[in-house]
């Protein structure tokens, strides 16, 4: 079966750092996506990891360990606008482009 | 560049009625996807078009759902007849052939009463 787990909710303080974890067990794997979704809006792409290691993009970084079925999204210098749901999704290879999603982590950034 | 657009943004219909959702992908994106999120559950894949062809429709719940993409541009998703469990947010996404990044529309919130 397909299983993707991430924490339901997290809270953090403005200016701090937060790490959102995601573990997955899927039949097939080609890469791990992170999307951000503000309430009532479209999910927006944050990152895509195919190889093991850390990918940094501004205040956001994403890490992948394929052997452990584990990823995390690291958000630095948190801002109030970072309050949103963060969705972890697994992608597959070749012509199979569907994404399998976790439930999402609702992050609240407090002043 | 215009993003993915979906119409309508909200739809409230009664059980047994028919509803058609529309998605306009980003111009030039051959890949088009439909997803659905039922309240309290994860986003679930419905199907994937490459141009006008159905590449993968393994996520379609049953034969009350019909997706089309005539001409390989916009797509429609028809639910007929609608049931209570069809309520949820229906997302459309599109992507280039050369990229795995999917761009999402704002979704259509469907409520079946």
Interface residues (C-beta under 8 A of the other chain):
Chain A: X4 X30 X31 X33 X35 X40 X41 X42 X43 X44 X45 X48 X87 X89 X91 X95 X96 X97 X98 X99 X100 X101 X102 X103 X104
Chain B: X3 X4 X31 X33 X35 X41 X42 X43 X44 X45 X48 X50 X55 X56 X58 X59 X91 X95 X100 X101 X102 X103 X104 X105 X106 X107
